[in-house]
Amino acid sequence: MRFLLIYAISFLLGVSLVAQHRSEAGNTGSVVLYEQDVVLGRISVFPEHDLVVLKNNTGTTVLPAHKIESVFYYDSTANLNRRYISWVDQESPYAHHKLFEVVTMGKIPVVRRPMPWSGISDKAESFNYFLLYQGAIIELQKFKRQVYPELINESKELEAFVKQERLDPAQPGNAIRIIKHYNLQDLYEALAMN
């Protein structure tokens, strides 16, 4: 019964989003479906509802997050490429897929979701930030306690970088800089091995 109610609410949200999408142009991009099929068209992403509206020559489709693996498009308004991934939220009382915007790529991706009350805003403080680490999604504010000690045990160069740059792993902006540096370091090591 609970599933039916959730499905009905998602359907009604989808119908209203299709109507909203018709008034918006959307952005040209691609959606990689869970079955690995790639669909191209005009895309509008609604991460707060975990839905993507896709319009192409076959019509307009509302895709819930559980049917999506990733979304790629060029945001002409913000002048940047955006990528979203679908991830199962194990912290929720019932496990379900959510859409996360990818902020940084690498061995430890940083992702974000809009805060429920933030409205439509691209300001950093309007989002909750997370990192994907060892198959789990971890809130960025837990980085210093849960992830950082493991990273500096693994890499003395990273510890030296943090000291040299005087970074505080408890600060979100600094934590992202540390993760970016770690990801670059990991990439350089992988390239050196080839």
ZAZAMI-198237 format. One line per 5 residues: number of its first residue (from 1); for each residue x, y negated, z negated of N, C-alpha, C. Coordinates in nm, 3 decimals, decimal comma. Layout:
BEGIN
NUM	X:Y:Z:X:Y:Z:X:Y:Z | ...
END
This chain:
BEGIN
1	0,082:0,119:0,000:0,000:0,000:0,000:0,087:-0,126:0,000 | 0,194:-0,123:-0,082:0,284:-0,238:-0,091:0,348:-0,265:0,046 | 0,389:-0,155:0,114:0,450:-0,170:0,245:0,352:-0,232:0,343 | 0,226:-0,190:0,337:0,124:-0,243:0,427:0,102:-0,391:0,404 | 0,102:-0,433:0,278:0,086:-0,574:0,245:0,204:-0,656:0,297
6	0,325:-0,605:0,277:0,444:-0,674:0,326:0,441:-0,683:0,479 | 0,402:-0,575:0,544:0,394:-0,574:0,689:0,290:-0,676:0,738 | 0,175:-0,683:0,671:0,070:-0,777:0,710:0,117:-0,921:0,694 | 0,185:-0,949:0,585:0,238:-1,085:0,563:0,342:-1,118:0,669 | 0,431:-1,023:0,699:0,532:-1,045:0,803:0,467:-1,071:0,938
11	0,360:-0,995:0,968:0,290:-1,014:1,094:0,229:-1,153:1,104 | 0,163:-1,196:0,996:0,101:-1,329:0,996:0,207:-1,438:1,007 | 0,320:-1,420:0,936:0,430:-1,516:0,950:0,480:-1,517:1,093 | 0,491:-1,398:1,151:0,537:-1,387:1,289:0,448:-1,460:1,386 | 0,318:-1,446:1,368:0,222:-1,514:1,455:0,238:-1,666:1,443
16	0,253:-1,714:1,320:0,269:-1,859:1,303:0,403:-1,905:1,359 | 0,507:-1,821:1,347:0,637:-1,858:1,401:0,637:-1,861:1,553 | 0,561:-1,768:1,615:0,549:-1,770:1,762:0,486:-1,900:1,806 | 0,383:-1,944:1,734:0,319:-2,072:1,769:0,418:-2,187:1,753 | 0,496:-2,183:1,644:0,596:-2,288:1,622:0,704:-2,280:1,729
21	0,745:-2,158:1,766:0,849:-2,139:1,866:0,807:-2,195:2,002 | 0,679:-2,185:2,035:0,631:-2,236:2,163:0,650:-2,386:2,174 | 0,647:-2,454:2,057:0,666:-2,598:2,060:0,814:-2,636:2,058 | 0,900:-2,540:2,024:1,045:-2,564:2,022:1,109:-2,495:2,142 | 1,222:-2,545:2,186:1,288:-2,486:2,301:1,363:-2,359:2,264
26	1,421:-2,353:2,145:1,506:-2,239:2,110:1,642:-2,254:2,175 | 1,728:-2,160:2,151:1,863:-2,161:2,206:1,886:-2,033:2,284 | 1,963:-2,041:2,393:1,993:-1,923:2,472:2,095:-1,839:2,398 | 2,067:-1,710:2,389:2,159:-1,621:2,320:2,123:-1,476:2,339 | 2,179:-1,392:2,249:2,154:-1,248:2,258:2,125:-1,191:2,120
31	2,045:-1,085:2,123:2,013:-1,011:2,001:2,057:-0,867:2,023 | 2,138:-0,816:1,931:2,175:-0,675:1,933:2,079:-0,605:1,838 | 1,998:-0,517:1,895:1,899:-0,446:1,816:1,965:-0,333:1,738 | 1,895:-0,284:1,639:1,947:-0,177:1,554:1,985:-0,054:1,635 | 1,913:-0,029:1,746:1,942:0,086:1,833:2,057:0,057:1,930
36	2,124:-0,057:1,915:2,237:-0,102:1,996:2,197:-0,155:2,133 | 2,069:-0,175:2,160:2,025:-0,241:2,283:2,052:-0,390:2,268 | 2,089:-0,456:2,377:2,113:-0,599:2,376:2,003:-0,667:2,457 | 1,940:-0,769:2,397:1,832:-0,842:2,461:1,873:-0,988:2,471 | 1,856:-1,047:2,589:1,891:-1,187:2,613:1,766:-1,272:2,622
41	1,779:-1,399:2,585:1,666:-1,490:2,598:1,682:-1,614:2,514 | 1,572:-1,688:2,499:1,568:-1,807:2,414:1,539:-1,759:2,272 | 1,621:-1,803:2,176:1,616:-1,749:2,041:1,591:-1,860:1,940 | 1,502:-1,830:1,846:1,485:-1,913:1,727:1,499:-1,821:1,607 | 1,588:-1,857:1,516:1,615:-1,774:1,398:1,550:-1,839:1,277
46	1,482:-1,758:1,199:1,416:-1,802:1,076:1,469:-1,715:0,961 | 1,591:-1,744:0,912:1,650:-1,658:0,809:1,573:-1,659:0,678 | 1,502:-1,768:0,650:1,424:-1,773:0,527:1,309:-1,673:0,529 | 1,268:-1,630:0,649:1,162:-1,530:0,665:1,217:-1,398:0,718 | 1,349:-1,393:0,742:1,415:-1,273:0,797:1,352:-1,230:0,929
51	1,330:-1,329:1,016:1,270:-1,305:1,147:1,344:-1,381:1,256 | 1,339:-1,324:1,376:1,392:-1,389:1,496:1,281:-1,389:1,599 | 1,258:-1,503:1,663:1,162:-1,512:1,773:1,243:-1,517:1,901 | 1,215:-1,424:1,989:1,288:-1,410:2,115:1,191:-1,428:2,231 | 1,224:-1,520:2,320:1,141:-1,542:2,438:1,226:-1,516:2,562
56	1,179:-1,424:2,646:1,248:-1,397:2,773:1,143:-1,366:2,879 | 1,185:-1,312:2,993:1,091:-1,290:3,103:0,987:-1,183:3,073 | 1,004:-1,105:2,965:0,903:-1,004:2,929:0,801:-1,059:2,830 | 0,822:-1,181:2,780:0,729:-1,242:2,687:0,798:-1,289:2,560 | 0,717:-1,316:2,459:0,768:-1,363:2,330:0,755:-1,249:2,229
61	0,865:-1,221:2,159:0,869:-1,111:2,063:0,917:-1,162:1,928 | 0,851:-1,118:1,823:0,895:-1,147:1,687:0,969:-1,024:1,636 | 1,097:-1,043:1,600:1,179:-0,931:1,554:1,209:-0,946:1,405 | 1,162:-0,852:1,323:1,199:-0,856:1,181:1,343:-0,810:1,163 | 1,404:-0,847:1,052:1,547:-0,820:1,029:1,582:-0,673:1,037
66	1,493:-0,582:0,998:1,528:-0,440:0,999:1,542:-0,384:1,141 | 1,497:-0,457:1,242:1,513:-0,412:1,380:1,635:-0,474:1,448 | 1,707:-0,558:1,375:1,818:-0,635:1,431:1,950:-0,594:1,366 | 2,054:-0,587:1,448:2,189:-0,571:1,393:2,259:-0,706:1,385 | 2,251:-0,784:1,495:2,313:-0,916:1,494:2,248:-1,006:1,599
71	2,270:-1,137:1,581:2,217:-1,239:1,672:2,330:-1,335:1,703 | 2,346:-1,370:1,829:2,447:-1,466:1,872:2,380:-1,571:1,958 | 2,411:-1,698:1,933:2,363:-1,803:2,022:2,444:-1,930:2,002 | 2,437:-2,017:2,103:2,501:-2,147:2,096:2,397:-2,247:2,049 | 2,423:-2,312:1,936:2,334:-2,414:1,881:2,375:-2,548:1,941
76	2,299:-2,594:2,039:2,335:-2,717:2,109:2,318:-2,840:2,020 | 2,229:-2,834:1,923:2,208:-2,947:1,832:2,330:-2,968:1,743 | 2,382:-2,859:1,686:2,499:-2,868:1,596:2,631:-2,853:1,672 | 2,624:-2,817:1,802:2,742:-2,798:1,886:2,835:-2,691:1,830 | 2,778:-2,573:1,799:2,861:-2,462:1,754:2,792:-2,330:1,783
81	2,875:-2,225:1,789:2,823:-2,090:1,808:2,778:-2,036:1,672 | 2,662:-1,975:1,670:2,610:-1,918:1,545:2,598:-1,767:1,561 | 2,623:-1,699:1,450:2,608:-1,554:1,446:2,535:-1,517:1,318 | 2,438:-1,430:1,331:2,365:-1,378:1,216:2,378:-1,227:1,216 | 2,382:-1,170:1,096:2,381:-1,025:1,084:2,265:-0,985:0,993
86	2,219:-0,865:1,012:2,115:-0,810:0,926:2,184:-0,717:0,826 | 2,152:-0,734:0,699:2,216:-0,656:0,594:2,110:-0,612:0,494 | 2,123:-0,490:0,446:2,027:-0,438:0,348:2,060:-0,497:0,212 | 1,961:-0,559:0,151:1,977:-0,618:0,018:1,948:-0,512:-0,087 | 2,054:-0,453:-0,144:2,039:-0,348:-0,244:2,005:-0,405:-0,381
91	2,025:-0,536:-0,401:1,999:-0,599:-0,529:1,849:-0,622:-0,552 | 1,773:-0,621:-0,447:1,630:-0,645:-0,455:1,562:-0,524:-0,519 | 1,446:-0,544:-0,582:1,373:-0,430:-0,640:1,343:-0,320:-0,537 | 1,323:-0,358:-0,413:1,309:-0,262:-0,304:1,409:-0,305:-0,196 | 1,485:-0,209:-0,148:1,589:-0,240:-0,050:1,524:-0,280:0,083
96	1,561:-0,397:0,133:1,512:-0,442:0,262:1,618:-0,527:0,331 | 1,604:-0,538:0,461:1,700:-0,614:0,541:1,676:-0,763:0,528 | 1,787:-0,837:0,526:1,783:-0,983:0,527:1,878:-1,033:0,635 | 1,849:-1,152:0,688:1,937:-1,214:0,786:2,033:-1,308:0,715 | 2,162:-1,295:0,745:2,266:-1,379:0,689:2,341:-1,445:0,804
101	2,369:-1,574:0,791:2,452:-1,643:0,890:2,597:-1,619:0,854 | 2,677:-1,583:0,953:2,819:-1,556:0,930:2,894:-1,689:0,930 | 2,967:-1,714:0,821:3,045:-1,838:0,806:3,188:-1,813:0,850 | 3,249:-1,704:0,801:3,384:-1,666:0,843:3,386:-1,517:0,873 | 3,464:-1,479:0,973:3,479:-1,338:1,012:3,610:-1,285:0,954
106	3,622:-1,156:0,953:3,745:-1,093:0,908:3,717:-0,972:0,823 | 3,820:-0,925:0,754:3,806:-0,809:0,668:3,702:-0,835:0,558 | 3,697:-0,959:0,509:3,598:-1,000:0,410:3,518:-1,116:0,471 | 3,406:-1,084:0,536:3,323:-1,192:0,592:3,254:-1,272:0,482 | 3,239:-1,401:0,507:3,159:-1,488:0,420:3,031:-1,518:0,496
111	2,918:-1,499:0,428:2,788:-1,521:0,490:2,705:-1,612:0,401 | 2,595:-1,663:0,457:2,510:-1,752:0,377:2,364:-1,733:0,415 | 2,278:-1,773:0,319:2,132:-1,775:0,339:2,080:-1,907:0,286 | 1,978:-1,963:0,350:1,923:-2,089:0,298:1,857:-2,067:0,162 | 1,871:-2,167:0,076:1,800:-2,161:-0,052:1,651:-2,175:-0,024
116	1,568:-2,108:-0,103:1,424:-2,109:-0,075:1,362:-2,248:-0,067 | 1,407:-2,341:-0,144:1,345:-2,474:-0,149:1,421:-2,577:-0,068 | 1,522:-2,536:0,007:1,609:-2,632:0,075:1,549:-2,693:0,202 | 1,449:-2,628:0,260:1,394:-2,678:0,385:1,491:-2,653:0,499 | 1,478:-2,729:0,605:1,568:-2,714:0,720:1,681:-2,813:0,704
121	1,797:-2,762:0,666:1,914:-2,847:0,645:2,039:-2,767:0,676 | 2,140:-2,834:0,725:2,267:-2,768:0,753:2,373:-2,806:0,650 | 2,332:-2,875:0,543:2,427:-2,915:0,440:2,470:-2,792:0,361 | 2,598:-2,785:0,328:2,654:-2,669:0,258:2,581:-2,638:0,128 | 2,538:-2,741:0,058:2,471:-2,719:-0,071:2,327:-2,667:-0,057
126	2,279:-2,656:0,066:2,144:-2,603:0,089:2,144:-2,451:0,109 | 2,259:-2,388:0,086:2,272:-2,245:0,111:2,329:-2,173:-0,010 | 2,295:-2,045:-0,020:2,361:-1,954:-0,113:2,466:-1,878:-0,031 | 2,588:-1,868:-0,084:2,698:-1,805:-0,012:2,731:-1,670:-0,075 | 2,769:-1,576:0,012:2,801:-1,440:-0,030:2,923:-1,391:0,047
131	2,984:-1,283:-0,001:3,087:-1,218:0,077:3,055:-1,070:0,085 | 3,093:-1,009:0,196:3,073:-0,867:0,216:3,205:-0,799:0,182 | 3,203:-0,722:0,075:3,328:-0,663:0,026:3,302:-0,519:-0,016 | 3,376:-0,428:0,045:3,368:-0,285:0,016:3,224:-0,234:0,021 | 3,153:-0,273:0,125:3,017:-0,225:0,149:2,909:-0,290:0,064
136	2,945:-0,390:-0,014:2,847:-0,457:-0,100:2,842:-0,605:-0,067 | 2,729:-0,666:-0,099:2,717:-0,811:-0,084:2,732:-0,873:-0,223 | 2,828:-0,965:-0,234:2,862:-1,024:-0,364:2,845:-1,175:-0,354 | 2,781:-1,233:-0,455:2,765:-1,378:-0,458:2,902:-1,443:-0,465 | 2,919:-1,553:-0,392:3,049:-1,620:-0,386:3,095:-1,666:-0,525
141	3,001:-1,702:-0,612:3,041:-1,749:-0,745:3,102:-1,637:-0,829 | 3,088:-1,511:-0,785:3,148:-1,398:-0,856:3,283:-1,358:-0,796 | 3,328:-1,433:-0,697:3,454:-1,402:-0,628:3,572:-1,395:-0,725 | 3,588:-1,497:-0,809:3,704:-1,503:-0,898:3,710:-1,383:-0,992 | 3,597:-1,342:-1,042:3,592:-1,234:-1,140:3,598:-1,095:-1,077
146	3,527:-1,076:-0,965:3,512:-0,942:-0,909:3,607:-0,907:-0,796 | 3,645:-1,004:-0,714:3,721:-0,974:-0,593:3,864:-1,027:-0,600 | 3,881:-1,149:-0,643:4,011:-1,215:-0,643:4,121:-1,134:-0,711 | 4,097:-1,076:-0,831:4,204:-0,997:-0,894:4,255:-0,881:-0,806 | 4,163:-0,816:-0,734:4,204:-0,707:-0,645:4,287:-0,760:-0,528
151	4,250:-0,877:-0,475:4,322:-0,932:-0,360:4,464:-0,973:-0,397 | 4,482:-1,037:-0,513:4,618:-1,079:-0,548:4,704:-0,960:-0,591 | 4,642:-0,852:-0,640:4,719:-0,730:-0,666:4,767:-0,668:-0,537 | 4,688:-0,683:-0,433:4,720:-0,628:-0,301:4,823:-0,715:-0,227 | 4,821:-0,848:-0,252:4,904:-0,939:-0,174:4,967:-1,048:-0,262
156	5,096:-1,037:-0,284:5,167:-1,140:-0,360:5,176:-1,269:-0,278 | 5,175:-1,256:-0,145:5,179:-1,374:-0,059:5,053:-1,458:-0,080 | 4,940:-1,391:-0,098:4,815:-1,463:-0,123:4,821:-1,537:-0,256 | 4,877:-1,474:-0,357:4,891:-1,539:-0,488:4,980:-1,663:-0,477 | 5,088:-1,651:-0,399:5,178:-1,765:-0,378:5,106:-1,878:-0,304
161	5,025:-1,842:-0,204:4,947:-1,942:-0,129:4,852:-2,018:-0,222 | 4,784:-1,946:-0,310:4,688:-2,009:-0,402:4,761:-2,105:-0,496 | 4,877:-2,064:-0,545:4,954:-2,152:-0,635:5,008:-2,273:-0,561 | 5,062:-2,251:-0,442:5,119:-2,361:-0,363:5,012:-2,464:-0,328 | 4,895:-2,419:-0,290:4,787:-2,509:-0,250:4,704:-2,558:-0,369
166	4,734:-2,507:-0,487:4,662:-2,542:-0,611:4,511:-2,520:-0,597 | 4,478:-2,400:-0,555:4,339:-2,364:-0,533:4,280:-2,298:-0,658 | 4,156:-2,331:-0,687:4,085:-2,270:-0,799:3,984:-2,170:-0,741 | 4,007:-2,040:-0,760:3,917:-1,940:-0,701:3,773:-1,948:-0,752 | 3,749:-2,020:-0,859:3,613:-2,036:-0,911:3,534:-2,141:-0,833
171	3,603:-2,227:-0,758:3,535:-2,330:-0,678:3,498:-2,271:-0,542 | 3,371:-2,285:-0,499:3,327:-2,222:-0,374:3,411:-2,258:-0,250 | 3,444:-2,386:-0,233:3,525:-2,427:-0,117:3,663:-2,365:-0,121 | 3,723:-2,359:-0,239:3,855:-2,297:-0,254:3,847:-2,147:-0,232 | 3,741:-2,085:-0,281:3,725:-1,940:-0,262:3,717:-1,907:-0,113
176	3,645:-1,989:-0,038:3,636:-1,965:0,107:3,772:-1,984:0,173 | 3,849:-2,085:0,131:3,985:-2,104:0,187:4,073:-1,983:0,156 | 4,062:-1,930:0,035:4,141:-1,812:-0,003:4,101:-1,692:0,083 | 3,972:-1,673:0,102:3,924:-1,560:0,184:3,969:-1,576:0,329 | 3,960:-1,699:0,383:4,007:-1,723:0,521:4,155:-1,689:0,534
181	4,235:-1,732:0,436:4,379:-1,704:0,439:4,403:-1,553:0,432 | 4,331:-1,486:0,344:4,344:-1,341:0,332:4,309:-1,273:0,464 | 4,199:-1,316:0,527:4,157:-1,256:0,654:4,261:-1,279:0,763 | 4,319:-1,399:0,767:4,425:-1,427:0,866:4,548:-1,342:0,839 | 4,585:-1,331:0,714:4,700:-1,249:0,675:4,677:-1,104:0,717
186	4,555:-1,055:0,695:4,521:-0,917:0,734:4,529:-0,901:0,886 | 4,481:-1,002:0,960:4,487:-0,998:1,106:4,631:-0,997:1,155 | 4,717:-1,083:1,099:4,858:-1,087:1,138:4,927:-0,953:1,113 | 4,896:-0,890:1,000:4,956:-0,761:0,969:4,910:-0,654:1,067 | 4,782:-0,658:1,106:4,730:-0,562:1,203:4,796:-0,582:1,339
191	4,815:-0,710:1,379:4,879:-0,738:1,507:5,026:-0,697:1,507 | 5,092:-0,715:1,394:5,234:-0,677:1,382:5,252:-0,528:1,393 | 5,153:-0,451:1,352:5,163:-0,305:1,358:5,149:-0,253:1,501 | 5,088:-0,333:1,589:5,068:-0,290:1,729:5,180:-0,326:1,815
END
